Amino acid sequence: MSQTTLHEVAIGYLLTHQAEHLTHDRQYLIERCAAHLQAQGATVERANIVALQALGELDTRATKAHIELTHCTSFAVFVVDPVTRARIAFTAADLIRLARDYATRTDTVVTRH
């Protein structure tokens, strides 16, 4: 299955099932979406990545926030604030700290590849 088609399948799955889980158990929704993608023939790693990419897209549609890819490197990510249009830079170390803090506060399991 092509990357675009797999992404579309993930978006469709999330749109259909997000009301069941998204507000209460985001991790479970991601796991279920990834399992659905695996049933479509995706590898475990690919299914997890595509599920997270699709969730990221849906999560930011309402805010219009986005990552400015032209400025990103392997070590820094630039996010554009949709209200102020300001660029906010996060280093890889910043993102790891944020992810660990978020996982601790929400009892979220961080996926490994």
LOLUMRO-127468 format. One line per field, with one value per residue: x negated, z negated, y negated of N, C-alpha, C in turn; residue number from 0. Coordinates in nm, 3 decimals. Atoms other than C-alpha are relative to their C-alpha. Layout:
LOLUMRO-127468
nu <- X,...
nw <- Z,...
nv <- Y,...
cau <- X,...
caw <- Z,...
cav <- Y,...
cu <- X,...
cw <- Z,...
cv <- Y,...
nr <- NUM,...
//
This chain:
LOLUMRO-127468
nu <- -0.086,0.084,0.004,-0.117,-0.118,0.008,-0.031,-0.145,-0.065,0.018,-0.088,-0.136,-0.018,-0.002,-0.123,-0.111,0.009,0.057,-0.097,0.000,0.121,0.098,0.002,0.025,0.116,0.066,0.094,-0.078,-0.043,0.117,0.026,-0.104,0.021,0.118,-0.041,-0.081,0.092,0.072,-0.094,-0.001,0.128,0.113,0.083,-0.027,0.064,-0.069,-0.136,0.011,0.037,-0.112,-0.107,0.039,-0.006,-0.142,-0.052,0.057,-0.072,-0.135,0.010,0.033,-0.089,-0.083,0.082,0.080,0.142,0.072,0.145,0.061,0.099,0.115,0.102,0.030,0.114,-0.011,0.021,-0.088,-0.130,-0.061,-0.145,-0.055,-0.117,-0.101,-0.056,0.099,0.085,0.138,0.066,0.047,0.097,0.022,0.111,-0.032,0.001,-0.126,-0.111,0.011,-0.048,-0.145,-0.064,0.008,-0.092,-0.137,-0.025,-0.012,-0.127,-0.118,0.017,0.008,0.114,0.072,0.027,0.139,0.005
nw <- 0.000,-0.010,0.117,-0.002,0.030,0.140,0.077,-0.014,0.082,0.140,0.023,0.004,0.123,0.112,-0.005,0.037,0.137,0.098,0.104,0.096,0.082,-0.005,0.116,0.122,-0.008,-0.129,-0.025,-0.046,-0.135,-0.086,-0.008,-0.082,-0.137,-0.049,-0.022,-0.122,-0.113,-0.013,-0.065,-0.142,-0.057,0.042,0.107,0.131,0.005,-0.095,0.050,0.112,-0.053,-0.076,0.096,0.067,-0.097,-0.024,0.120,0.001,-0.098,0.050,0.124,-0.027,-0.101,0.058,0.047,-0.112,0.034,-0.089,0.009,-0.117,-0.040,-0.070,0.097,0.093,-0.020,0.087,0.137,0.037,-0.067,0.010,-0.002,-0.020,0.080,-0.094,0.042,-0.010,-0.115,0.047,-0.008,0.128,-0.028,0.099,-0.031,0.025,0.146,0.049,-0.033,0.088,0.132,-0.009,-0.016,0.128,0.092,-0.043,0.030,0.146,0.043,-0.058,0.008,-0.139,-0.035,-0.117,-0.088,-0.044,-0.131
nv <- 0.117,0.120,0.088,0.087,-0.082,-0.039,0.120,0.021,-0.102,0.041,0.115,-0.051,-0.076,0.093,0.078,-0.089,-0.051,0.092,0.034,-0.110,-0.009,0.107,0.087,-0.077,-0.088,0.025,-0.110,-0.114,0.032,-0.019,-0.144,-0.062,0.043,-0.073,-0.139,0.001,0.016,-0.127,-0.093,0.038,-0.042,0.082,-0.055,0.061,0.132,0.090,0.024,0.094,0.132,0.057,0.032,0.123,0.110,0.030,0.064,0.134,0.082,0.028,0.077,0.140,0.060,0.106,0.112,0.051,-0.002,-0.089,-0.006,0.063,-0.099,0.058,0.042,-0.109,-0.090,-0.116,0.044,0.110,0.004,0.133,-0.002,0.134,0.030,0.049,0.129,0.107,-0.031,-0.011,-0.130,-0.051,-0.105,-0.105,-0.089,-0.141,-0.017,0.058,-0.091,-0.118,0.041,0.019,-0.131,-0.071,0.068,-0.032,-0.142,-0.013,0.063,-0.064,-0.145,-0.044,-0.084,0.050,-0.115,-0.021,-0.067
cau <- 0.000,-0.140,-0.233,0.050,0.310,0.187,0.207,0.562,0.659,0.517,0.701,1.025,0.978,0.903,1.197,1.427,1.298,1.160,1.481,1.449,1.099,0.921,1.030,0.987,0.711,0.504,0.245,0.512,0.644,0.293,0.244,0.577,0.506,0.161,0.314,0.565,0.281,0.091,0.401,0.377,0.020,-0.195,-0.490,-0.470,-0.715,-0.545,-0.199,-0.309,-0.467,-0.171,0.078,-0.116,-0.149,0.227,0.308,0.073,0.249,0.595,0.483,0.355,0.623,0.833,0.545,0.365,0.035,-0.233,-0.596,-0.807,-0.999,-1.224,-1.405,-1.409,-1.715,-1.773,-1.841,-1.588,-1.218,-1.045,-0.675,-0.473,-0.227,0.098,0.201,-0.119,-0.290,-0.604,-0.850,-0.915,-1.227,-1.262,-1.588,-1.587,-1.675,-1.376,-1.144,-1.275,-1.217,-0.866,-0.782,-0.904,-0.715,-0.399,-0.433,-0.477,-0.177,0.056,-0.071,-0.143,-0.367,-0.630,-0.655,-0.989,-1.096
caw <- 0.000,0.090,-0.174,-0.065,-0.077,-0.417,-0.549,-0.413,-0.581,-0.911,-0.880,-0.805,-1.099,-1.339,-1.222,-1.268,-1.612,-1.777,-1.965,-2.133,-2.269,-2.181,-2.475,-2.726,-2.599,-2.312,-2.347,-2.303,-1.991,-1.841,-1.924,-1.768,-1.457,-1.422,-1.461,-1.188,-0.958,-1.031,-0.928,-0.597,-0.550,-0.714,-0.930,-1.303,-1.272,-0.963,-1.119,-1.437,-1.239,-1.005,-1.296,-1.478,-1.163,-1.101,-1.461,-1.440,-1.128,-1.280,-1.610,-1.447,-1.181,-1.413,-1.535,-1.204,-1.388,-1.174,-1.163,-0.928,-0.752,-0.550,-0.868,-1.053,-1.094,-1.273,-1.585,-1.577,-1.490,-1.419,-1.500,-1.379,-1.630,-1.436,-1.638,-1.654,-1.350,-1.565,-1.509,-1.815,-1.805,-1.991,-2.004,-2.007,-2.378,-2.440,-2.266,-2.467,-2.791,-2.681,-2.576,-2.905,-3.105,-2.901,-2.939,-3.315,-3.355,-3.133,-3.205,-2.831,-2.697,-2.458,-2.157,-2.057,-1.714
cav <- 0.000,-0.343,-0.600,-0.831,-0.555,-0.434,-0.790,-0.825,-0.497,-0.625,-0.958,-0.775,-0.541,-0.825,-1.033,-0.735,-0.636,-0.951,-1.028,-0.689,-0.747,-1.070,-1.280,-0.999,-0.772,-0.906,-0.629,-0.362,-0.537,-0.540,-0.172,-0.077,-0.282,-0.122,0.225,0.138,0.027,0.349,0.545,0.353,0.483,0.216,0.315,0.239,-0.051,-0.201,-0.164,-0.347,-0.631,-0.677,-0.664,-0.937,-1.149,-1.123,-1.210,-1.507,-1.630,-1.599,-1.749,-2.068,-2.120,-2.334,-2.551,-2.603,-2.560,-2.404,-2.301,-2.508,-2.231,-2.462,-2.568,-2.234,-2.017,-1.689,-1.894,-2.179,-2.204,-2.536,-2.568,-2.866,-3.009,-3.059,-3.365,-3.567,-3.407,-3.385,-3.101,-2.892,-2.674,-2.346,-2.155,-1.776,-1.794,-2.026,-1.780,-1.484,-1.675,-1.776,-1.420,-1.275,-1.538,-1.474,-1.096,-1.131,-1.365,-1.165,-0.814,-0.778,-0.506,-0.637,-0.405,-0.261,-0.150
cu <- -0.090,0.010,0.125,0.125,0.000,0.036,0.151,0.079,-0.007,0.090,0.145,0.030,0.013,0.128,0.121,-0.001,-0.045,0.098,0.004,-0.116,-0.082,-0.003,-0.037,-0.129,-0.064,-0.093,0.073,0.048,-0.114,-0.028,0.102,-0.016,-0.119,0.034,0.084,-0.089,-0.082,0.088,0.010,-0.133,-0.120,-0.082,0.035,-0.056,0.072,0.138,-0.003,-0.030,0.118,0.116,-0.031,0.004,0.146,0.061,-0.052,0.072,0.138,-0.003,-0.026,0.090,0.078,-0.082,-0.078,-0.148,-0.070,-0.150,-0.056,-0.118,-0.124,-0.112,-0.044,-0.126,0.025,-0.006,0.092,0.127,0.059,0.151,0.048,0.128,0.105,0.058,-0.100,-0.089,-0.148,-0.051,-0.049,-0.092,-0.010,-0.119,0.046,0.004,0.127,0.115,-0.002,0.051,0.151,0.073,-0.002,0.093,0.145,0.034,0.020,0.134,0.122,-0.004,0.001,-0.123,-0.062,-0.036,-0.146,0.003,-0.111
cw <- 0.000,-0.128,-0.008,-0.038,-0.146,-0.090,0.004,-0.083,-0.147,-0.034,-0.012,-0.128,-0.120,-0.003,-0.044,-0.149,-0.106,-0.112,-0.108,-0.099,-0.015,-0.126,-0.127,0.006,0.139,0.037,0.055,0.143,0.099,0.018,0.088,0.147,0.061,0.027,0.128,0.124,0.022,0.069,0.150,0.067,-0.039,-0.107,-0.130,-0.005,0.090,-0.051,-0.115,0.050,0.071,-0.093,-0.073,0.093,0.024,-0.120,-0.010,0.096,-0.051,-0.122,0.027,0.103,-0.055,-0.040,0.109,-0.037,0.097,-0.026,0.130,0.045,0.066,-0.094,-0.094,0.040,-0.087,-0.147,-0.047,0.086,-0.024,0.017,0.014,-0.081,0.092,-0.036,0.023,0.124,-0.039,0.018,-0.138,0.030,-0.118,0.045,-0.026,-0.150,-0.063,0.021,-0.086,-0.139,-0.001,0.009,-0.131,-0.103,0.032,-0.035,-0.149,-0.048,0.047,-0.006,0.140,0.019,0.126,0.085,0.038,0.136,0.004
cv <- -0.124,-0.083,-0.087,0.078,0.041,-0.118,-0.027,0.101,-0.039,-0.118,0.046,0.075,-0.094,-0.083,0.083,0.033,-0.100,-0.035,0.107,-0.011,-0.127,-0.085,0.075,0.080,-0.008,0.115,0.122,-0.021,0.022,0.148,0.070,-0.037,0.076,0.146,0.012,-0.011,0.127,0.104,-0.029,0.033,-0.083,0.072,-0.071,-0.141,-0.099,-0.036,-0.101,-0.141,-0.064,-0.036,-0.130,-0.120,-0.041,-0.069,-0.143,-0.093,-0.038,-0.092,-0.148,-0.067,-0.119,-0.122,-0.069,-0.015,0.095,-0.006,-0.055,0.086,-0.059,-0.042,0.113,0.076,0.123,-0.039,-0.111,0.002,-0.139,0.013,-0.144,-0.014,-0.060,-0.136,-0.113,0.012,0.008,0.142,0.038,0.118,0.096,0.082,0.143,0.027,-0.057,0.097,0.126,-0.034,-0.017,0.134,0.079,-0.061,0.035,0.145,0.022,-0.054,0.076,0.152,0.062,0.084,-0.058,0.121,0.004,0.066,0.099
nr <- 0,1,2,3,4,5,6,7,8,9,10,11,12,13,14,15,16,17,18,19,20,21,22,23,24,25,26,27,28,29,30,31,32,33,34,35,36,37,38,39,40,41,42,43,44,45,46,47,48,49,50,51,52,53,54,55,56,57,58,59,60,61,62,63,64,65,66,67,68,69,70,71,72,73,74,75,76,77,78,79,80,81,82,83,84,85,86,87,88,89,90,91,92,93,94,95,96,97,98,99,100,101,102,103,104,105,106,107,108,109,110,111,112
//
